[in-house]
Structures are given as C-alpha cells and as structure tokens.
Amino acid sequence: MVVDFANSKTKLNLMKAFAGESQARERYSIAASFAGEKEIYIVQKVFLEIADQEKEHGEIFYEFLRQFSGQSIKFDADYPVDLFDSVLEYLKKSAKNETDEYEDIYDKFGKIAADEGFSDISNKFFGIAKIEKTHSEKFSKLAKLVESNELFKSNNGKAKWTCMKCGNVYEGTNVPEFCPVCGHARGYFVRNDICL
C-alpha cells in the first residue's frame, strides 16, 4: 500500500529517529566527558566515535524530511535521561539503549516504511539498526571489562594493549601507569583482543 508521505507514519518516525539520534549523540558526548574526567580515554574515544556516528544517522533521517523544510513536525516520543556517577553505568545503559533501537524501534520503523511503500527509507532503518547492534556490542564489551576490572589488567595471563597516542604495543598482565614510549597515562591503552 502506497501512502502519501506527508500523512504517513514514516514521516513521523523519521522525525522521531532524527530526534533520537540527536539526543543520543549528546548523551554520548556527556558520557565521553565523564570518562575523560575519570581518565579512561579508550571509553571516552568510543563514546565520541559513536556520538559522531549517531550524528551521521540523524543526518540520514533528516534528509528524507527535506520537503518539509521551514515547517514543524509535531510528534510524541519518549527518550531516556542518562546521568550516572560511574563509567560502568554509562556503558551498560548505552548498550541497552542501542539494543532497544536495533531490536525494537528501527525494526518497527523499517517495517512501517516498507508497508507504506517507502523502500529506500525502510532500507535505511534496517541498515542503521545493524549499526546500532555493533554499538551495543562495543558498549557491552567495554562494560564487561570495566566490571571485571580487566580494562587495564589481565586475569588470564599476559595480554597485549596498544597505546592510542603513539601505537606502542605493551604485553603483560597489567598496563603500566604511563606508556613507556610516549608517557601518556594508562587510560590511553586499549586491549588488542577486544577489537574496538
């Protein structure tokens, strides 16, 4: 069934998705700042990287609404308030939010767009849902390492870490307080086995 775009659910869903991606970007920027304050720079980097990707997603959704430029689109939606006192909580909640997007929200929006005859938009919803799944996986991996206190040490023998600043690869059971090559703090090391 082909629906008039101006009166479609897809139009509203695009606006909801744009707003959702925009606020997710800001939430992740706030989480990145918090991780930076705690000197966990790999977590900060991941939050900033994903924030940039959310911006791109928002732009993709927003571009579909170009014909409504200069108008307002009224819609109703719920968005989370995520302000925590620990990096672990930011990571866990971010993983959950990304899971909600790919399992529920964008899957539903993609099906609605397809039913209304907007295959290009449907494909974007499904494609971005796959990306949101990878975001959830990254946040989950980091959360597990933080929770098990293995972000900068290995409980299972030697591991390899790479300094994000200079590229130095360190092998051992505990990352040193400072990179022996460039002198940056241990928070710049990322475990090679987590493939972020």
C-alpha positions as a LaTeX table, in Angstrom:
\begin{tabular}{lrrr}
\hline
Residue & $x$ (\AA) & $y$ (\AA) & $z$ (\AA) \\
\hline
Met1 & 0.00 & 0.00 & 0.00 \\
Val2 & 1.43 & 3.37 & $-1.01$ \\
Val3 & 0.70 & 6.17 & 1.46 \\
Asp4 & 1.02 & 9.92 & 0.91 \\
Phe5 & 4.35 & 10.79 & 2.56 \\
Ala6 & 3.01 & 14.00 & 4.14 \\
Asn7 & 0.37 & 11.98 & 6.01 \\
Ser8 & 2.45 & 8.88 & 6.72 \\
Lys9 & 3.63 & 7.28 & 9.92 \\
Thr10 & 7.03 & 7.09 & 8.25 \\
Lys11 & 7.31 & 10.89 & 8.21 \\
Leu12 & 6.74 & 10.97 & 11.98 \\
Asn13 & 9.08 & 8.04 & 12.53 \\
Leu14 & 11.84 & 9.84 & 10.62 \\
Met15 & 11.43 & 12.85 & 12.87 \\
Lys16 & 11.45 & 10.63 & 15.96 \\
Ala17 & 14.58 & 8.90 & 14.67 \\
Phe18 & 16.28 & 12.22 & 13.95 \\
Ala19 & 15.45 & 13.49 & 17.44 \\
Gly20 & 16.53 & 10.20 & 18.98 \\
Glu21 & 19.87 & 10.18 & 17.18 \\
Ser22 & 20.44 & 13.83 & 18.09 \\
Gln23 & 19.83 & 13.28 & 21.78 \\
Ala24 & 21.86 & 10.04 & 21.73 \\
Arg25 & 24.76 & 11.99 & 20.29 \\
Glu26 & 24.54 & 14.48 & 23.14 \\
Arg27 & 24.18 & 11.74 & 25.78 \\
Tyr28 & 27.30 & 10.03 & 24.44 \\
Ser29 & 29.19 & 13.33 & 24.39 \\
Ile30 & 28.31 & 13.79 & 28.07 \\
Ala31 & 29.35 & 10.19 & 28.83 \\
Ala32 & 32.63 & 10.78 & 26.96 \\
Ser33 & 33.36 & 13.85 & 29.07 \\
Phe34 & 32.71 & 11.83 & 32.22 \\
Ala35 & 35.01 & 9.01 & 31.05 \\
Gly36 & 37.68 & 11.61 & 30.28 \\
Glu37 & 37.37 & 13.06 & 33.76 \\
Lys38 & 37.93 & 9.54 & 35.10 \\
Glu39 & 40.97 & 9.20 & 32.79 \\
Ile40 & 39.53 & 6.22 & 30.92 \\
Tyr41 & 40.36 & 7.56 & 27.50 \\
Ile42 & 39.55 & 4.43 & 25.50 \\
Val43 & 35.97 & 4.63 & 26.79 \\
Gln44 & 35.93 & 8.35 & 26.04 \\
Lys45 & 37.12 & 7.63 & 22.50 \\
Val46 & 34.44 & 5.00 & 21.90 \\
Phe47 & 31.69 & 7.30 & 23.17 \\
Leu48 & 32.92 & 10.12 & 20.91 \\
Glu49 & 33.23 & 7.81 & 17.90 \\
Ile50 & 29.70 & 6.53 & 18.38 \\
Ala51 & 28.41 & 10.07 & 19.00 \\
Asp52 & 29.80 & 11.04 & 15.58 \\
Gln53 & 28.09 & 8.04 & 14.01 \\
Glu54 & 24.78 & 8.97 & 15.66 \\
Lys55 & 25.14 & 12.43 & 14.12 \\
Glu56 & 25.53 & 10.80 & 10.71 \\
His57 & 22.45 & 8.65 & 11.30 \\
Gly58 & 20.47 & 11.74 & 12.29 \\
Glu59 & 21.52 & 13.49 & 9.09 \\
Ile60 & 20.42 & 10.50 & 7.01 \\
Phe61 & 16.96 & 10.51 & 8.59 \\
Tyr62 & 16.68 & 14.32 & 8.47 \\
Glu63 & 17.49 & 14.48 & 4.76 \\
Phe64 & 14.37 & 12.45 & 3.97 \\
Leu65 & 12.34 & 15.30 & 5.52 \\
Arg66 & 13.81 & 18.00 & 3.24 \\
Gln67 & 10.48 & 18.69 & 1.51 \\
Phe68 & 9.11 & 19.87 & 4.88 \\
Ser69 & 11.87 & 22.44 & 5.38 \\
Gly70 & 10.54 & 25.54 & 7.13 \\
Gln71 & 7.67 & 23.59 & 8.71 \\
Ser72 & 7.33 & 21.99 & 12.12 \\
Ile73 & 6.53 & 18.34 & 12.64 \\
Lys74 & 4.75 & 17.54 & 15.85 \\
Phe75 & 5.26 & 14.10 & 17.35 \\
Asp76 & 5.24 & 12.32 & 20.68 \\
Ala77 & 8.13 & 10.16 & 21.87 \\
Asp78 & 10.00 & 9.06 & 24.98 \\
Tyr79 & 13.75 & 9.47 & 25.39 \\
Pro80 & 15.94 & 8.39 & 28.32 \\
Val81 & 17.68 & 10.60 & 30.85 \\
Asp82 & 21.08 & 9.01 & 31.46 \\
Leu83 & 23.21 & 10.82 & 34.03 \\
Phe84 & 25.31 & 8.49 & 36.16 \\
Asp85 & 28.18 & 8.55 & 38.64 \\
Ser86 & 30.10 & 5.66 & 37.09 \\
Val87 & 31.55 & 4.81 & 33.70 \\
Leu88 & 30.14 & 1.30 & 34.07 \\
Glu89 & 26.57 & 2.60 & 34.37 \\
Tyr90 & 27.03 & 4.80 & 31.29 \\
Leu91 & 28.27 & 1.80 & 29.32 \\
Lys92 & 25.52 & $-0.57$ & 30.49 \\
Lys93 & 22.70 & 1.89 & 29.83 \\
Ser94 & 24.14 & 2.87 & 26.46 \\
Ala95 & 24.29 & $-0.80$ & 25.45 \\
Lys96 & 20.65 & $-1.22$ & 26.46 \\
Asn97 & 19.55 & 1.89 & 24.56 \\
Glu98 & 21.32 & 0.73 & 21.41 \\
Thr99 & 19.74 & $-2.72$ & 21.77 \\
Asp100 & 16.29 & $-1.11$ & 22.04 \\
Glu101 & 16.96 & 0.82 & 18.84 \\
Tyr102 & 18.01 & $-2.16$ & 16.75 \\
Glu103 & 15.69 & $-4.81$ & 18.19 \\
Asp104 & 12.54 & $-2.76$ & 18.56 \\
Ile105 & 12.45 & 0.82 & 17.35 \\
Tyr106 & 14.19 & 0.73 & 13.96 \\
Asp107 & 12.88 & $-2.73$ & 13.16 \\
Lys108 & 9.35 & $-1.43$ & 13.68 \\
Phe109 & 10.04 & 1.81 & 11.78 \\
Gly110 & 11.55 & $-0.17$ & 8.88 \\
Lys111 & 8.52 & $-2.44$ & 8.62 \\
Ile112 & 6.13 & 0.52 & 8.71 \\
Ala113 & 8.10 & 2.31 & 5.96 \\
Ala114 & 8.04 & $-0.85$ & 3.83 \\
Asp115 & 4.28 & $-1.28$ & 4.38 \\
Glu116 & 3.68 & 2.34 & 3.40 \\
Gly117 & 5.68 & 1.95 & 0.19 \\
Phe118 & 8.91 & 3.75 & 1.15 \\
Ser119 & 11.51 & 1.07 & 0.42 \\
Asp120 & 14.50 & 3.47 & 0.44 \\
Ile121 & 13.57 & 4.69 & 3.91 \\
Ser122 & 12.85 & 1.16 & 5.08 \\
Asn123 & 16.31 & 0.06 & 3.93 \\
Lys124 & 17.93 & 2.93 & 5.86 \\
Phe125 & 16.10 & 1.99 & 9.06 \\
Phe126 & 17.18 & $-1.64$ & 8.73 \\
Gly127 & 20.75 & $-0.69$ & 7.77 \\
Ile128 & 21.14 & 1.70 & 10.69 \\
Ala129 & 19.62 & $-0.90$ & 13.02 \\
Lys130 & 22.56 & $-3.20$ & 12.15 \\
Ile131 & 24.98 & $-0.42$ & 13.05 \\
Glu132 & 23.20 & 0.17 & 16.36 \\
Lys133 & 23.75 & $-3.52$ & 17.10 \\
Thr134 & 27.50 & $-3.05$ & 16.72 \\
His135 & 27.28 & $-0.03$ & 19.04 \\
Ser136 & 25.56 & $-2.16$ & 21.67 \\
Glu137 & 28.24 & $-4.83$ & 21.32 \\
Lys138 & 31.06 & $-2.28$ & 21.78 \\
Phe139 & 29.45 & $-0.81$ & 24.87 \\
Ser140 & 28.80 & $-4.30$ & 26.26 \\
Lys141 & 32.41 & $-5.42$ & 25.71 \\
Leu142 & 33.74 & $-2.37$ & 27.47 \\
Ala143 & 31.22 & $-2.74$ & 30.31 \\
Lys144 & 32.33 & $-6.35$ & 30.89 \\
Leu145 & 35.98 & $-5.31$ & 31.03 \\
Val146 & 35.24 & $-2.45$ & 33.42 \\
Glu147 & 33.03 & $-4.63$ & 35.61 \\
Ser148 & 35.60 & $-7.44$ & 35.82 \\
Asn149 & 38.41 & $-4.92$ & 36.37 \\
Glu150 & 40.15 & $-6.16$ & 33.20 \\
Leu151 & 40.29 & $-2.98$ & 31.16 \\
Phe152 & 43.94 & $-2.44$ & 32.13 \\
Lys153 & 44.90 & $-5.83$ & 33.54 \\
Ser154 & 44.50 & $-9.45$ & 32.52 \\
Asn155 & 43.24 & $-12.06$ & 34.94 \\
Asn156 & 44.14 & $-14.83$ & 32.46 \\
Gly157 & 47.87 & $-14.36$ & 31.92 \\
Lys158 & 49.61 & $-11.97$ & 29.55 \\
Ala159 & 47.65 & $-9.81$ & 27.14 \\
Lys160 & 48.54 & $-7.10$ & 24.63 \\
Trp161 & 47.45 & $-3.48$ & 24.78 \\
Thr162 & 48.12 & $-0.67$ & 22.30 \\
Cys163 & 48.65 & 2.95 & 23.31 \\
Met164 & 46.16 & 5.06 & 21.35 \\
Lys165 & 48.56 & 8.01 & 21.42 \\
Cys166 & 51.77 & 6.54 & 19.98 \\
Gly167 & 50.89 & 2.98 & 18.90 \\
Asn168 & 53.22 & 1.28 & 21.38 \\
Val169 & 52.19 & $-2.33$ & 21.96 \\
Tyr170 & 52.64 & $-3.43$ & 25.56 \\
Glu171 & 52.48 & $-7.08$ & 26.62 \\
Gly172 & 51.97 & $-8.14$ & 30.21 \\
Thr173 & 49.35 & $-8.72$ & 32.87 \\
Asn174 & 48.97 & $-5.08$ & 33.95 \\
Val175 & 49.25 & $-1.94$ & 31.85 \\
Pro176 & 51.86 & 0.42 & 33.32 \\
Glu177 & 50.68 & 3.70 & 34.83 \\
Phe178 & 52.28 & 5.54 & 31.90 \\
Cys179 & 53.21 & 4.44 & 28.39 \\
Pro180 & 56.96 & 3.71 & 28.42 \\
Val181 & 57.31 & 5.28 & 24.96 \\
Cys182 & 55.21 & 8.47 & 24.94 \\
Gly183 & 54.48 & 8.92 & 28.65 \\
His184 & 50.69 & 9.17 & 28.32 \\
Ala185 & 48.54 & 7.75 & 31.11 \\
Arg186 & 47.39 & 4.14 & 31.14 \\
Gly187 & 43.86 & 5.26 & 30.24 \\
Tyr188 & 45.05 & 5.55 & 26.63 \\
Phe189 & 45.72 & 1.82 & 26.31 \\
Val190 & 43.23 & $-0.45$ & 24.58 \\
Arg191 & 43.27 & $-4.24$ & 24.77 \\
Asn192 & 44.16 & $-5.74$ & 21.41 \\
Asp193 & 41.82 & $-8.69$ & 21.92 \\
Ile194 & 38.62 & $-6.63$ & 22.10 \\
Cys195 & 38.93 & $-5.22$ & 18.57 \\
Leu196 & 37.09 & $-1.95$ & 19.05 \\
\hline
\end{tabular}
